[in-house]
Amino acid sequence: MQEIKTMAVPKSKISKSKRDMRRAHDSIRSDAYVEDKVTGELHRPHHIDLKTGMYGGKQVLKVKDRF
């Protein structure tokens, strides 16, 4: 004999409010950029400024001159 398998069925309807609260963090946000205090260039917060090699006021990368 073969077993009859039943599907999982929710006990009650999920309200629009509960559904939307669950999806609240799924929206797409644009990337944040901050202006460098010294050069005025835009870079992402908590990331190295690749044009100057600076992070947190300290030189962390040697930058090659591009010609």
Buried (B, 14 or more C-beta within 10 A) or exposed (E): EEEEEEEEEEEEEEEEEEEEEEEEEEEEEEEEEEEEEEEEBEBEEEEBBEEBBBBEEEEEEEEEEEE
